[in-house]
Amino acid sequence: MEKINLFVIFIIGIALTSCEKENFIPENQTRLAKVLPTEVYGYSIEQHGITWSFASEQQYGQFANGDYWVVGPVKIINISNTYHNEGFTPSKKQDGSMINPGTNSNQGYDGTLNSYNSVLNVNYPNDQIISRDNVLLLGVNESLVTSVSWLYNSETDKETGTPRFNRGTNTPRPVLRTAAILTCLSEAPPEGSFRPPYCGSDKSIKYNKNKIKMSLLKNLSPSNITSIPDVVQIERQFQRVWLDHVYQSFGAYLHPSENMRHYGRDLAKEIGDAALILNLDFSSLPGSPSKDVLLYEFIQLGIDFAGIADNGGSWPPNGGFHMGRKWPILFAGIILEDDHMKNVGNWSTVFQEDAQTFYISQAEIDITNSNSWNPDSRINNPQPYSQLNLDLPEWGIRHATQPTRDALNWDATYRHINGVANSGFVLAAHIMEQTPTWNHQPLFDYMDRWWELTNGTYTSQRTTPFTKSMWEEYRSTYTPIWVSE
């Protein structure tokens, strides 16, 4: 690029920033506008209220889902955000950033949690704040994940909107408000590329929207479906990155509240609703919206989940925390015709929805009628399995890891939280004819059993009205259907 004087560079920088903002509908709306061209240069990038500033002008652009890439390596001289209320200032252990985050229980985003490791927070190179004289060098093939914390002095003296405090940690749940990702590449990716996963060091550009097989999505009639979500609202649920790489239940404390729900049940419900609405005929919806925005976001979610799994992450059975992560991976693999993600049914990765469902065998009968049986202590009058239950599709809170905790009780703790959470994506797998590819039939038969006995509702646990309407309208279309004898 031809050198020009500093004043002209400054004017161009202002113009580019203005141009960038014009390419987006205002932040309180959710539909992505046209993605920036790859010829854009600038001194900073802003997304979702987070700004990364550079020591020199850098080439940058956007992936298919709207997240940013920059050609590097790049020297970052400032990271800022527009979120904090007057009178609240983050500590050195808040508003953290991580590079290529891992999948264990350690994190560098927020020091109010015991999982915090200051070494992982890259916002303080040389143990000093980032500045022009103390730059953060973001290298090629690195993803910078920058977070914004909720700030508070006490449970009653806190920023507006801070989530409810948890008694176990004495912190908000979650502690993060939002997060965004900047990916550093050696060269501009092809237009329409999807962002590589934020986990791990592999930032190769593998997927592009020109590979999408739209014909694999159904166009079911919505004419008899009630409570169809507003497309723009459901796009917003998947617009920002879902940080899900921190292992086990305390990862939920790091689910940024403006990006995603903190609880697995609610995340899985949203995944189910999105998967189902993508299989409706959008031309018959109000305003005839395009599927593209939600589709790109949902594919990106699957790519990110695959990146977590590929770097050693998993979602083991644990109450209501981890369900729903398998389907976005399989969906992305199907739509992009990617053999690796399509083969998720054969991965060694543990997925909660599979690890909790099984057919009762003689082994389970023997366990629950032995001295080793140690059923979940929250179950009243736990019932063992009997020969009458042989081959019954069943659910157990931690079946794959602790089968001694299984029990026949229909009111077993978390049974129905998982039932309502799994319904949407299970139906989507039926609709897209992917139950063989999923490769765990007990899940699908158990969910038919659960619906036979609950019709989608058990006490306070309910499927979303949209999923319920879709199940009642379309489940019978896709056979076989498990029924009790």
Secondary structure, DSSP 8 states (H G I E B T S, - for coil): -----HHHHHHHHHHHHHHHHHTS--TTS--------TTEEEEEEEETTEEEEEEEEEEEEE-TTS-EEEESSEEEEEEEES---TT----TTSS-EEES--SSS-BSS-TTSTTB-GGG-TTSGGGS--BTTB-EEE-TTEEEEEEEE--BSSSSSB-TT---EETTTTEESSSEEEEEEEEEESS---TTB----SSSS------BGGG--GGGS--B--TT--S---HHHHHHHTTS-----S-SGGGGGGS-TTTS-SSHHHHHHHHHHHHHHTTB-GGGSTT---SHHHHHHHHHHHHHHHHHHHTT--B---TTSSTTSHHHHHHHHHHHT-HHHHGGGGSS--BHHHHTEEE--HHHHHHHTSTT----TTSSS-----GGGTT-EEE-TTTTT-GGG----TT-TTHHHHHHHHHHHHHHHHHTT-HHHHT-HHHHHHHHHHHHHHTTEETTEE--HHHHHHHHHHGGGSS------
